[in-house]
């Protein structure tokens, strides 16, 4: 199932679809995933998106909007809220602090 996960980052994919791609039932996939990673697939997805955002935002040529879009967010506000939940700061403040600091 590892080859399926990059796609899982940018497209809204239901747990059932991911489970089907692995050949497991939804229930067994969720149990196996949480057992092996310690987190749910949705927690993993958010963490992976935000780790990718951290890297993309370090590129000053890329706008916050293009970063949000690249990660599958329909708008910058939704992306900014998710980023803030994970890092405790906004994407613009992160970028400013990273560039100046």
MARPA-945082 format. One record per residue: residue in one letter; x, y, z of N, C-alpha, C in turn. Coordinates in steps of 0.2 Angstrom, whole numbers. Atoms other than C-alpha are relative to their C-alpha. Layout:
N
R   rest     n.X     n.Y     n.Z    ca.X    ca.Y    ca.Z     c.X     c.Y     c.Z
R      a       X       Y       Z       X       Y       Z       X       Y       Z
...
This chain:
101
R   rest     n.X     n.Y     n.Z    ca.X    ca.Y    ca.Z     c.X     c.Y     c.Z
R      x       4      -6       0       0       0       0       4       6       0
R      x      -4      -6       0      15      12       1       0       4      -6
R      x       0      -4       6      14      17     -17      -7       4      -1
R      x       6      -4       0      -4      23     -14       0       6       4
R      x       0      -5      -4       0      35      -1       2       7      -2
R      x      -1      -6       3       8      49     -11      -6       3      -3
R      x       7      -2       3      -9      50     -20      -5       2       5
R      x       5      -1      -5     -18      50      -4       1       7       3
R      x      -2      -6      -3      -9      66       1      -4       6      -3
R      x       3      -6       4     -17      77     -13      -7      -1      -2
R      x       6       1       2     -33      69     -16      -4      -2       6
R      x       4       3      -5     -48      66      -5      -2      -7      -1
R      x       1       7       1     -48      48      -3      -3      -3       6
R      x       4       3      -6     -60      38       9       4      -6       2
R      x      -4       6      -3     -53      25      21      -2      -6      -4
R      x       2       6       4     -63      12      11       4      -1      -6
R      x      -4       0       6     -54      16      -5       7      -2       2
R      x      -7       2      -2     -37      15       4       0      -7       2
R      x       0       7      -2     -42      -1      12      -1      -5      -5
R      x       1       5       6     -48      -9      -4       7       0      -4
R      x      -7       0       4     -31      -4     -12       5      -5       3
R      x      -4       5      -3     -23     -15       1      -2      -7       1
R      x       3       6       0     -35     -29       0      -2      -2       7
R      x       3       1      -7     -41     -27      18      -6       3       1
R      x       7      -3      -2     -58     -23      25       2       7       3
R      x      -1      -7      -4     -59      -5      32       2      -1       7
R      x      -2       2      -7     -59     -12      49       7      -2       1
R      x      -6       3       0     -44     -22      47       6       4      -2
R      x      -5      -5       2     -34      -9      38       1       5       5
R      x       0      -5      -5     -38       4      51       4      -3       6
R      x      -3       3      -6     -32      -8      65       7      -1      -2
R      x      -7       2       2     -16     -14      55       4       7       0
R      x      -3      -6       1     -12       4      51       2       3       7
R      x      -1      -3      -7     -14      11      69       5      -4       4
R      x      -4       4      -4      -5      -4      76       8       1      -3
R      x      -6       0       3      10      -2      64       3       7       1
R      x      -2      -7       0      11      17      65      -1       4       6
R      x       2      -3      -6       3      22      81      -5       6       0
R      x       4      -5       1      -8      34      73      -5      -2      -5
R      x       5       2       5     -24      34      62       2       2      -7
R      x      -1      -3       7     -23      36      43      -1       7      -1
R      x       1      -7       1     -30      53      44       5       4       4
R      x      -5      -3      -3     -18      58      57       7       0      -4
R      x      -6       1       4      -4      51      46       0       5      -6
R      x       1      -4       6     -11      61      31       1       7       2
R      x      -2      -6      -2     -11      77      40       7       2       2
R      x      -7      -1      -1       6      75      47       4       0      -6
R      x      -4       1       6      13      70      30      -1       7      -4
R      x       2      -6       4       4      85      22       4       6       3
R      x      -3      -5      -3      11      97      35       8       0       0
R      x      -7       1       1      29      90      34       2       2      -7
R      x      -1      -2       7      28      93      15      -1       7      -1
R      x       1      -7       0      21     110      18       6       4       3
R      x      -6      -3      -3      36     114      29       5       1      -5
R      x      -6       0       5      48     110      15      -2       5      -6
R      x       2      -5       6      37     119       1       1       7       2
R      x       0      -7      -2      36     135      11       7       3       1
R      x      -7      -3       0      54     136      13       3       2      -7
R      x      -2      -2       7      55     139      -6      -4       7      -1
R      x       3      -6       1      52     158      -7      -3       2      -6
R      x       3      -1       6      48     157     -25      -8      -3       0
R      x       7       3       0      32     147     -21      -5       4       5
R      x       4      -4      -4      17     156     -15      -4      -5       5
R      x       3       4      -5       7     150       0      -6      -3      -3
R      x       6       2       3      -8     148     -11       2      -6      -5
R      x      -2       6       4       2     136     -23       2      -6       4
R      x      -2       6      -5       8     126      -8      -7      -3       2
R      x       7       3      -2     -10     124      -2      -3      -4      -5
R      x       3       4       6     -16     119     -19       4      -6      -1
R      x      -4       6       1      -1     107     -21      -2      -6       5
R      x       2       5      -5      -7      98      -5      -7      -2       0
R      x       7       2       0     -25      97     -10      -5       4       3
R      x       4      -4      -3     -32     111      -1      -4       5      -5
R      x       4      -5       5     -46     121     -10       1       7       2
R      x      -1      -7      -1     -42     137      -1       6       1       5
R      x      -6      -1      -4     -28     145       8      -2       0       8
R      x       2      -1      -7     -38     148      24       0      -7       3
R      x       0       7      -2     -41     129      26       7      -3       1
R      x      -7       2      -1     -23     126      24       4       3       6
R      x      -3      -4      -6     -18     140      36      -2      -3       6
R      x       3       3      -6     -29     132      49       3      -6       2
R      x      -3       6      -1     -22     115      47       8       1       2
R      x      -7      -2      -1      -4     122      47       1       2       7
R      x       0      -3      -7      -8     132      63      -1      -5       5
R      x       1       5      -5     -15     117      72       6      -5       1
R      x      -6       4      -1       1     107      69       6       4       2
R      x      -7      -3      -1      15     120      70      -1       6       5
R      x       1      -5      -5       6     133      81       2       7      -3
R      x      -2      -6       4      10     147      68      -4       0      -7
R      x       3       0       6       3     153      52       5      -1      -5
R      x      -5       0       6      11     149      35       4       6      -1
R      x      -4      -6       2      16     167      32       4       2       6
R      x      -5      -1      -6      23     169      50       6      -5       0
R      x      -6       5       0      33     153      48       5       2      -6
R      x      -5      -2       6      40     159      31       4       6       2
R      x      -4      -6      -2      44     176      38       5      -2       5
R      x      -5       1      -6      53     169      54       5      -5      -3
R      x      -5       4       3      62     156      43       4       4      -4
R      x      -4      -4       4      68     169      31       4       5       4
R      x      -4      -5      -4      73     182      44       4      -3       6
R      x      -3       3      -6      78     170      58       5      -5      -2
